[in-house]
Amino acid sequence: MDWAVLELKVSSWLGASRLAVRTLFHGERVLLDHVFAGSDSVKEAVFSDIARDAAVHFLAFPVAVAKSKRSPEKLFRLLDMYDTIAELW
């Protein structure tokens, strides 16, 4: 993929990642805490089932970028992605 296109996709991913983790995953957690308030084990099992596929799909993009042909200009964008993941963790 051309670097200019990839850089735009990385920028989009960086913005979407914050939204996904802080809003969507957190919202799922709040909803499950409310619905399954009586059972911590059920709450955790349901959340892991719901979030697993989304998290794998969500993290597949940075993995693909990291595996792409390396160049010096990509290093800083890779570090931005790493910082974002570490911050959201």
Buried (B, 14 or more C-beta within 10 A) or exposed (E): EEBEEBBEBBEEBBEEBEEBBEEBBEEBBEEBEEEBEEEEEEBEEBBEEBBEEEBEEBEEBBEEBEEEEEEEEBEEBBEBBEEBBEEEE
